[in-house]
């Protein structure tokens, strides 16, 4: 296998277990067909897809990294923390995820109420039809329903008009505390990664405070190369990794062939001077 920096690595994607459209086994096959050599499934707040994903990945000859993407509330907004190399059976991790999933259902019902008031009836039932796991119904599922019904032409348009931050149908979730999420990841044997930092609408001062707290809590890495980042943001967050001494991660954030900006295995390599989060897993 090539040295760590030269691997085709994809450590962030989603299956039908959360808000993706492919089942875990199909994701594994797509990753392998696209040349991925080290792969992680990181469903939102749920680990039940990991056994199937891992089995198929290993049968295909890929190195599998069990993962999770945990929803966190920090400074009043949602941040996603990826855990890599976790023990999916860890009791405290699973109990924490149960509590987050309960919050997701309550949030979805409130979103449906707001959409009804905006002239979009029956959206909860409509979104539920797109959710492989009803406990993980999300804004993505509402957006798929609304595109299918013709309220908007694209999912991005749904977020821009209805469901994005500060839009009329968005409901802020009340998720895990950052300290708790990192404790669950670390206690289960994993490494903690800030997912797609370029997506968060924080001021420079707030970003500095987030990175400081994450580092103080033992956070190891940030996503530098991700399907959610522009080329300029690749450079920006590579500089953040250097400044704070974070390891760097790489993941497409793949959800669907028709929706995602980047396919599995299609991202460029990390800058050669950065320490990959998987450097000692090869």
HELIX and SHEET records of a PDB file:
HELIX    1   1 UNK A    4  UNK A    6  5                                   3    
HELIX    2   2 UNK A   24  UNK A   33  1                                  10    
HELIX    3   3 UNK A   50  UNK A   59  1                                  10    
HELIX    4   4 UNK A   91  UNK A  117  1                                  27    
HELIX    5   5 UNK A  123  UNK A  128  1                                   6    
HELIX    6   6 UNK A  134  UNK A  136  5                                   3    
HELIX    7   7 UNK A  139  UNK A  148  1                                  10    
HELIX    8   8 UNK A  155  UNK A  158  1                                   4    
HELIX    9   9 UNK A  159  UNK A  163  3                                   5    
HELIX   10  10 UNK A  178  UNK A  187  1                                  10    
HELIX   11  11 UNK A  197  UNK A  199  5                                   3    
HELIX   12  12 UNK A  204  UNK A  216  1                                  13    
HELIX   13  13 UNK A  231  UNK A  244  1                                  14    
SHEET    1   A 7 UNK A   9  UNK A  10  0                                        
SHEET    2   A 7 UNK A  38  UNK A  41  1                                        
SHEET    3   A 7 UNK A  63  UNK A  74  1                                        
SHEET    4   A 7 UNK A  77  UNK A  84 -1                                        
SHEET    5   A 7 UNK A 191  UNK A 194 -1                                        
SHEET    6   A 7 UNK A 221  UNK A 226  1                                        
SHEET    7   A 7 UNK A 247  UNK A 251  1                                        
END                                                                             
